[in-house]
């Protein structure tokens, strides 16, 4: 369903762009992939970038006509910036997840309910369909993700962190910021006290009558959870010393390194895949394979500028650098999540894309305050008036 290549991503983008305007705005909530871009697996790994998508969209539509789709692109940016200023939320999630998995091992009732939810055997037809669809395809429509998370938390009364982990293990676009913070939002932890309740009539409407569940929770009381920590500083780019022998590290966080290659001419290039670290449990093979093939496609696309590419692990990266006599390793910024965790303690020059540097400082509060800055942000990446 999702070929992990730049060519396939570009074809998908070009096919969607004509529908990115008012058609998208009016149809996007229907649980039908024909009405959405399905670009998220490519954007997650920057096989195509947010700038690519925005520029293609605005070459066809005005900012007003494509407002809803543009906002959806920026939601991803907003979540990343928000988490970068509060990385402790990711650490809290990981700790709470381990505690929940420990409970699964000792509480048979919880284990049975969790396994039924993951296998799509709860007896709630729509939920079971989405659980199986996710496991089989690695993708769910965004509206279905919201319904699924709400039913998981409020009807099945399962720990939200186990649901977020289920998504991280199976979603091709599994993103630490978007996934963690969206689950927190549904549960009422992200915007304190504001929960999302899946309603049968809403599900019936937007699945066009395919499902009309009964027995869903009618009350959405937020689960207990720690308040998120105070906002920290906005991260800044590391400085490249052009006098040093330089290597380039490619990770699954950015598979369009052309912008970095305009800044450095690496003497050697390494690639590191940390997909298996998305969860303490086994990550879906299709997720692992998608990322691996995407990284190979990246190496092929930029082969004339990268030279031979060596596959490394976090443990072998320093040895690789020493073997090549490298004095600095440059990489695209590692956002909060498994890849950064895997490379904790390794000295890297992490460069932040200008797109992120411009947007992240505005992710200080809720999205509605952030979206006021979107016209200004668009003006910085194209010839569109602020």
C-alpha positions in Angstrom: 0.0 0.0 0.0 2.9 2.4 0.8 6.0 2.0 -1.3 8.8 3.5 0.7 10.4 5.7 -1.9 10.6 9.3 -2.9 9.2 8.5 -6.3 6.1 6.9 -4.7 5.7 9.8 -2.3 5.9 12.3 -5.0 3.3 10.4 -7.1 1.0 10.3 -4.1 1.5 14.0 -3.5 0.8 14.9 -7.1 -2.3 12.8 -7.2 -3.7 14.4 -4.0 -2.9 18.1 -4.7 -5.9 18.7 -6.9 -8.1 17.6 -4.0 -6.3 19.6 -1.3 -8.6 22.6 -1.4 -12.3 22.7 -0.6 -12.8 19.0 -1.4 -10.5 18.1 1.4 -12.1 20.6 3.8 -15.6 19.1 3.3 -14.7 15.4 3.1 -11.6 14.9 5.3 -13.5 13.6 8.3 -15.0 10.6 6.4 -13.2 7.3 7.2 -12.2 6.9 3.6 -8.6 7.2 2.5 -9.7 8.6 -0.9 -10.5 11.9 0.8 -7.1 12.4 2.5 -3.5 12.7 1.4 -2.2 9.5 3.0 1.2 11.2 3.0 1.9 10.8 6.7 4.3 7.8 6.4 6.4 9.8 4.0 6.3 13.0 6.1 7.1 11.2 9.3 10.5 10.2 7.8 10.8 13.2 5.6 11.0 11.1 2.5 9.1 14.2 1.3 9.1 17.2 3.5 6.5 19.5 4.9 7.9 22.2 2.6 7.5 20.0 -0.4 3.9 19.4 0.4 3.1 23.0 1.2 4.7 24.3 -1.9 3.0 21.8 -4.2 -0.4 22.6 -2.5 0.0 26.4 -2.8 1.1 26.1 -6.4 -2.4 24.8 -7.1 -4.6 26.5 -4.4 -4.8 29.7 -2.5 -3.9 29.7 1.2 -7.6 30.3 1.9 -8.9 27.5 -0.3 -6.4 25.0 1.2 -6.5 26.3 4.7 -7.7 23.0 6.3 -5.1 20.9 4.7 -2.3 23.4 5.4 -3.4 23.3 9.1 -3.1 19.5 9.1 0.5 19.7 7.9 1.3 22.2 10.6 -0.3 20.1 13.3 2.6 17.7 12.9 5.0 20.7 13.1 3.3 22.1 16.2 3.3 18.8 18.1 7.0 18.4 17.4 7.8 21.9 18.6 5.6 21.5 21.7 7.4 18.3 22.7 10.9 19.7 22.0 10.3 22.3 24.6 8.9 19.7 27.1 10.9 16.5 26.4 10.0 15.3 29.9 6.6 14.3 28.6 8.2 11.7 26.4 10.2 10.4 29.4 7.0 10.3 31.5 5.2 8.3 28.8 8.0 5.8 28.6 8.1 5.3 32.4 4.3 5.0 32.5 4.3 2.5 29.6 6.8 0.3 31.4 4.7 0.4 34.5 1.6 -0.5 32.5 3.4 -3.4 30.8 4.4 -4.6 34.3 0.8 -4.6 35.2 -0.1 -6.6 32.1 2.3 -9.3 33.3 0.7 -9.6 36.8 -3.0 -8.7 36.2 -4.7 -11.4 34.2 -7.9 -9.4 33.6 -5.9 -6.5 32.3 -3.8 -8.8 30.1 -6.9 -10.4 28.6 -8.6 -7.1 27.8 -5.4 -5.6 26.4 -4.8 -8.7 24.2 -8.4 -8.6 22.9 -8.1 -4.9 22.0 -4.8 -5.5 20.2 -6.2 -8.4 18.3 -9.5 -6.8 17.4 -11.5 -9.2 19.5 -13.5 -6.9 21.8 -16.9 -7.4 20.2 -17.1 -3.7 19.2 -17.3 -4.1 15.5 -15.8 -0.7 14.4 -13.0 -0.9 17.0 -12.1 -4.4 16.0 -12.1 -3.5 12.3 -9.7 -0.6 13.0 -7.4 -2.7 15.2 -7.1 -5.3 12.4 -6.8 -2.7 9.7 -3.9 -1.0 11.5 -2.1 -4.3 12.1 -2.6 -5.3 8.5 -1.8 -2.1 6.7 0.2 0.1 9.1 -2.2 3.0 8.6 -5.5 4.4 10.0 -7.5 7.5 8.9 -7.0 10.2 11.5 -10.7 10.3 12.5 -10.6 6.6 13.1 -7.5 7.1 15.3 -9.5 9.5 17.5 -12.4 7.2 17.8 -10.2 4.2 18.5 -8.2 6.1 21.2 -11.4 7.3 22.8 -13.0 3.8 22.9 -9.7 2.3 24.2 -9.6 4.8 27.1 -13.2 5.4 28.1 -15.1 2.3 27.0 -12.5 -0.4 27.4 -10.9 1.5 30.3 -7.4 0.4 29.3 -4.3 2.5 30.1 -3.8 5.1 27.4 -0.1 4.4 27.3 -0.8 0.9 26.1 -2.9 2.2 23.3 -0.2 4.8 22.3 2.3 1.9 22.3 0.0 -0.2 20.1 0.0 2.6 17.6 3.8 3.1 17.8 4.3 -0.6 17.1 2.1 -0.6 14.0 1.8 2.8 12.4 4.1 3.5 9.5 3.9 7.1 10.5 4.4 6.4 14.2 5.8 9.7 15.5 6.7 10.2 19.2 5.3 13.8 19.3 2.1 13.4 17.2 1.2 10.0 18.7 2.0 10.6 22.3 0.4 14.1 22.5 -2.7 13.1 20.4 -3.4 10.2 22.8 -2.9 12.6 25.7 -5.3 15.0 24.1 -8.0 12.4 23.6 -7.6 11.4 27.3 -7.8 14.9 28.6 -4.2 15.1 29.8 -2.8 17.4 27.1 -5.5 20.2 27.5 -6.3 19.6 31.1 -9.8 18.3 31.5 -10.7 18.4 27.8 -11.4 14.9 26.6 -12.7 13.5 23.3 -15.7 11.2 23.5 -16.4 8.9 20.5 -20.2 9.1 19.8 -22.1 6.4 17.9 -23.9 9.0 15.7 -20.7 10.6 14.7 -19.1 7.2 13.9 -22.2 6.3 11.9 -22.2 9.5 9.9 -18.5 9.5 9.0 -18.3 5.8 8.3 -21.3 6.3 6.0 -23.4 3.8 8.0 -20.8 1.0 8.0 -20.8 1.1 11.8 -23.2 2.2 14.4 -21.8 1.0 17.7 -23.8 0.5 20.9 -22.5 0.3 24.4 -19.9 3.0 24.1 -19.0 5.1 27.1 -21.2 8.2 27.5 -18.9 9.9 30.0 -15.2 10.7 29.4 -13.6 11.3 32.7 -9.9 12.1 32.3 -7.5 9.5 33.6 -5.1 10.4 36.3 -1.8 11.7 35.1 1.0 14.1 36.0 0.7 17.6 34.7 3.1 18.3 31.9 6.4 20.0 32.9 7.2 23.7 32.5 8.2 24.8 29.0 12.0 24.8 28.4 14.0 26.6 25.8 13.6 26.1 22.0 16.5 23.9 20.7 19.1 25.5 18.5 21.2 24.2 15.7 24.7 22.9 16.4 27.5 24.7 14.7 29.5 23.0 11.9 33.3 23.5 12.0 34.4 23.5 8.4 38.0 22.9 9.4 37.3 19.5 10.9 37.1 16.1 9.2 33.4 15.5 8.9 31.1 12.5 8.6 27.4 12.5 8.0 24.9 10.5 9.9 21.5 9.7 8.3 18.7 8.5 10.5 15.0 7.7 9.9 14.1 11.2 11.2 15.2 12.9 7.9 15.5 10.9 4.7 15.9 14.0 2.5 19.4 15.1 3.5 20.1 17.3 0.4 19.8 20.5 2.6 22.6 19.2 4.8 24.8 18.2 1.9 24.6 21.8 0.8 26.4 22.6 4.1 28.9 19.7 4.3 30.9 17.4 2.1 31.2 14.3 4.2 34.3 12.2 4.0 32.1 9.2 5.1 28.4 8.6 5.6 26.7 6.3 8.1 23.0 5.3 8.4 21.4 4.2 11.6 17.9 2.7 12.1 16.4 2.8 15.5 12.8 1.7 14.6 12.9 -1.3 17.0 13.3 1.2 19.9 9.8 2.7 19.4 8.5 0.2 21.9 9.7 -2.3 24.6 7.6 -4.8 22.6 8.2 -6.1 19.1 7.7 -3.4 16.5 5.7 -4.6 13.4 7.9 -6.0 10.7 6.1 -3.9 8.0 7.2 -0.7 10.0 10.8 -1.9 10.2 10.8 -2.9 6.6 9.3 0.4 5.5 12.0 2.4 7.3 14.8 0.2 6.1 13.7 0.4 2.4 13.2 4.2 2.8 16.7 4.6 4.1 18.0 2.5 1.2 16.1 4.7 -1.2 17.6 7.8 0.4 21.1 6.4 -0.1 20.4 5.7 -3.7 18.9 9.1 -4.4 21.9 10.9 -3.0 24.6 8.4 -3.8 26.6 10.8 -5.9 27.0 13.1 -2.8 27.0 10.6 0.0 29.5 8.1 -1.4 29.5 4.6 0.2 27.1 4.4 3.1 27.9 2.2 6.1 25.1 0.8 8.3 25.9 1.4 12.0 24.3 0.8 15.4 24.5 3.2 18.3 27.2 1.1 19.8 29.3 1.0 16.6 28.9 4.7 15.5 31.9 6.0 17.5 34.1 3.1 16.1 33.0 4.0 12.6 34.0 7.6 13.1 37.4 6.7 14.5 38.0 4.3 11.6 37.5 7.1 9.1 39.5 9.6 11.2 36.4 11.9 11.7 36.5 14.8 14.1 32.8 15.7 13.9 29.6 13.9 12.9 26.8 16.0 11.4 23.2 14.9 11.3 19.7 16.3 11.0 18.3 17.3 14.4 17.1 14.3 16.4 13.7 15.2 17.8 12.6 13.8 21.1 12.0 10.1 20.8 13.6 6.7 20.3 16.4 7.8 17.9 17.6 10.5 20.2 17.3 8.0 23.1 19.4 5.5 21.2 22.2 8.1 20.6 22.1 9.7 24.0 25.7 10.6 25.0 27.1 10.5 21.5 28.7 13.8 20.4 26.8 15.0 17.3 26.4 18.3 15.5 22.6 18.4 15.1 21.4 20.8 12.5 17.8 22.0 12.6 15.9 22.7 9.4 15.0 26.3 8.9 11.4 25.2 8.5 11.5 23.9 12.1 13.5 26.7 13.5 10.9 29.2 12.2 7.9 27.3 13.5 8.9 25.6 16.8 9.2 28.8 18.9 5.5 29.4 18.3 4.5 26.0 19.8 4.3 27.5 23.3 0.6 27.1 24.1 -2.3 25.5 22.2 -2.6 25.0 18.5 -5.1 27.8 18.0 -2.5 30.3 19.1 0.1 28.6 16.9 -2.1 28.7 13.8 -2.3 32.5 13.9 1.4 32.3 12.8 0.8 30.1 9.8 0.5 32.9 7.2 3.8 34.3 8.4 5.4 30.9 8.3 4.1 30.3 4.8 5.6 33.6 3.7 9.0 32.4 4.7 8.9 29.3 2.5 7.2 30.7 -0.6 5.9 33.8 -2.4 2.7 33.9 -0.4 1.6 37.0 1.4 1.6 36.9 5.2 
